[in-house]
Amino acid sequence: MIYKKYPSNLKKIALTIFFLFLSSPVSLAKPQNKTIIPVKVGVILGDLEHSVTEEIWLSCIKLAISDFYASHVHYKTRLVLNIRESKNNIVAAAAKALDLIKNEKVKAIIGPVTSMETSFVISLGEEARVPIISFSATSPSLTSLSSPYFFQFAQNDSSQVKAISAIVKHFGWRHVVPIYVDTSSGEAVIPYLIDALEEVNARVPYRSVISPTATDDQIEKELYKLKTMQTRVFVLHMTPELCSRLVHKANEIGMMTEGYVWITTNGLTNSLKTIDFEFLDLIDGVLGVETYIPKQLQQFMSRLHRQIQKYTTVRLNLDVFGLWAYDATFALAMAIEQVYGNTTSVVPQDLNVASNKLTDLESVAVSRDGPQLRQALLTTRFQGIAGDFSLIDGQLQSSTFQIVNINGGASRKIGFWTPQHGLVNKTFLSSNIGPIIWPGDSLSVPKGWEIPTNGIKLKIGVPVKDGFIELVKVTTDPSTNTTDVTGFSIDVFKAAVEMLPYALPYDFVPFTNPDGTNTGLTYNDLCDQNFDAVVGMPYTEAGVVMVAPVKDIKRQSAWTFLKPWRWDLWLTIACFFLFIGFVVWVLEHRINKHFRGPPAYQVGTSIWYSFSTMVFAQPARVYSNLARFVMTVWIFVVLVLTINYTASLTSLYTVEKFQPTVTTLNDLLRNGDNVGYVRNYVRGILNQVGFDNSKLKAFDTMEEIDEALSKGSANGGIAAVVDESPNMKIFIAKYCKKYTMLGPFFKTDGFAFVFPKHSPLVRDVSQALLNVTEGELIMNIENKWFKKESHCQDLNTNVSSKSLGTDSFWVLFVFVGLVSTLALIIFVASFIYRHRHVLVHSDTDSKPSTSEKVRAMFKIFNEKDLNYHTFKTKQPQETAEASSNNNSCPRSPVLHHNPNHRDSYSVFDIEQPQYESPEEALATTDDVVTVQEMHRTTP
């Protein structure tokens, strides 16, 4: 961590007075009449004489001691600070630590400031069992040392990489270039950053390493190198001093303008408050990842400023490292009290005797209390001013990061990142962070890449083909040595490039042998070459199809009328005709005279009635509401089936005149026919299906394929050709009268243009291709290159009419089946309820058996329901005729004459016999109702 230096004597004097105030007996709040146990603690900072920032950190340490003992007056221990300065020198930092451990007998050391200094001091602390507590060293390399006596009370740099990758993912950037200082702490975070970016499908095409001692010219040279690259998203991870120099140069060469993206890591963003305003004005539009500080920080900062402003009016800024210094001191004071609070004094009883030499490495004493103090620190938990304070393996746990946008010399909060919810806005309700003002005062999100400014055009690879030149054709003029590339794929690529919102310079580079001939390599071989993109693969729908000759059908088969439906559908329909007839008979035969009579007559009538619905000519009416409901649903189903059958049969007799000689690959396998192909990968597919290599023949041109298909498999030719659909479309367009295309039989991933993985052009070109294919432009290009001959007819529309099966109408059959079954259940339940007295045991002496009861119910079921309205209303002639034929019936209806009408009769009141027991029902013959013959009388 490098900090801003201020040579102001006024600030030094003011802070010196303030530090004296914090060190006074009043500030320590010493309890009276109690034994105070002083505990020595070392503090190693960099250069207090020239760094106001470090002076503020020291003030935070002292303020933490004052606050802690002011709120814990009864505690017996008191921290005594022994302050040392390393002057920003690694060796000096180690020497100061050794002096504190060996001579001052400190129980813990707070510091040093930088990660490099800390890495040297850690080993000394482990050797002497003295905890080394760092509040400013954030390098991940420190945790790799695995020292049990090192405590990292600052957020590890690796904890922020997920937040950075979330920003990259949110804006859809695919390439990111980290710019970092060439030190161990600068390099340590890069592997974590690369892994996090790869998880969001972003990659690092280049790493820009800046030496901490680099000159302005060296920095400018590296920036010009970055400017010639495509990537425009940069992550800065370096000291504020080095970053300030780099940003100055970036502004000078135009790299802080619209289209660029700059993201600073939290170590740099956390220090922005201590950097001069001139630097902040240079980084307008920069995004930063910053440690989130809770609201209680404002109270602490106000109190600290009030104390300082008593002695100076100079504006001092507190960063998060000062807060971590405060919390680290507070935690150390708690641990010290836990270890030494129950003792009367701290008398070091070390295992080794100290040497007279101040820095003798061989005679470093080992603290007996080190393990207890280490354990106390590990278990310390409290709510610090920088957030929840808790350690796992000696490391402060990562918390929330806030995302800031630098504008107008200040940082503006635009969102947050949390381990639980990821990237969220300021309300924590959505992931739409912002608004953001980008470099150049732009409100548009940069796309993250640009065409290089070095004038180099993209190299677009193009394959050279012997056949199917409609897709891509390469011609060379020997006189001028110029190459012309045309074709369907080339026109689609040009159309897509024209739709890009920026210019894309490119050159087509044919992929040929030195003599200009076809290389014979595959698409995969072409993609492995050093091209920026590859064009020439057909852009159309994917799939492997088959082309076969067609034959003219002069006469239809005598069984063509069965072809619209498969046998399973025919069988299902026949079963449902019988089932519907049965249901209607059950519902109607007791109330409808058309469904009564001898058994054979009833069966025939029911079947005939059901089948007559095919032509909607039912011979009789139905009276039951249940039967009407069933017939309504069934007639709808019959209507749908009839319409489908009529349409399919009409198509068979009037439209279909051609059909292919083979329709599936299984036909070719079964017949042992020869099969042709064009692409090598298609041969592999045919081998997997089961074709032997002896039956497969390769072709290059359409003329060769036509000749082989004309010969046929029996004459040394082929029965069909199988290949990718673009090639076969071109073939059919030329020979449409002789052949037809079937399939696709296999789906492939698709054909388009090839770019290197993670190329920033992919998203823009894909969107442009989508715009081309959704409009009329693609149709015009297809008509230009795939134009059919004038005599061609469309034979592919109806080359085959697939018969439909039950699977096409299963919903209708399930519905009518449920309706019919429900009607039967309702009828049976109603019938049993009406005649329940037959099943209930009577008071008579004789007790009928269950079989007798069932027989009685079936006998009633087979009789007329004389209470139904169809048997209550009769014409006079029917009534008289029934009376003459059945005058022996014990009961007769009463005819009421209407005196107001001379020749009229009232409605008959017919009563149905009621049975008191199953025996009476079985003993009764057919219910025959007789009426008295009445003569018309004159009033």
Buried (B, 14 or more C-beta within 10 A) or exposed (E): BBBBBBEEEEBBEBBEEBBEBBEEEEBBBEBEEEEEBEBBBBBBBBBBEBBBBBBBBBBBBBBBBBBBBEEBEEBBBBBEBBBBBBBBBBEBBBBBBBBBBBBBBBBBBBBBBBBBBBBBBBBBBBBBBBBBBBBBBBBBBBBEEEBBBBBBBBBBBBBBBBBBBBBBBBBEBBBBBBBBBBBEBBBBBBEBBBEBBEEBEBEBBEEBBBEEEBEEEEBBEBBBEBBEBBBBBBBBBBBBBBBBBBBBBBBEEEBBBEBBBBBBBBBBBBBBBBBEEEBBBBBBBBBBBBBBBBEEBEEBBEEBBEBBBEBBEBEBBBBBBBBBBBBBBBBBBBBBBBBBBEEEEBEEEBEEEBBEEEBEEEEBBEBEBBEBBBEBBBEBEEEBBBBEBBBEEBBBBBBBBBBBBBBEBEBEEBBBBBEEEBBBBEEEEEEEBBEBBBBBEBEEBBBBBBBBEEEEEBBBBBBBBEBBBBBBBBEEEEEEEEBEBBBBBBBBBBBBBEBEEEEBEBEBBBBBEEEEEBEEBEBEEBBEEEBBBBBBBBBBEBBBBBBBBBEEEEEEEEEEEEBBBBEEBBEBBEEBBEBBBBBBBBBBBBBBEBBBEEEEEBEEBBBEBBBBBBEEEBEBEBBBEBBBBBBEBBBEBBEEBBEBBEEBBEEBEEEBBBBBBBBEBEBBBEEEBBBBBBBEBBBEBBEEBEBEEEBBBEBEBBEBBBEBBBBBBEEEBBBBBBBBBBBBBBBBBBBBBBBBBBBBBBEBEEBBBBBBEBBBBBBBBBBBBEBBBEEEBBEEBBEEBBEBEEEBEEBBEBBEBEBBBBEBBEEBBEEBBEBBEEBBEBBEEEBEEEBEEBBEEBEEEEEBEEEBBEBBBEBBBEBBBBEBEBBEEBEBEEBBBBBEEBEEBEEBBEBEEEEEEEEEBEEBEBEBBEBEBBBBBEEEEEBEBBBEEEEEEEE
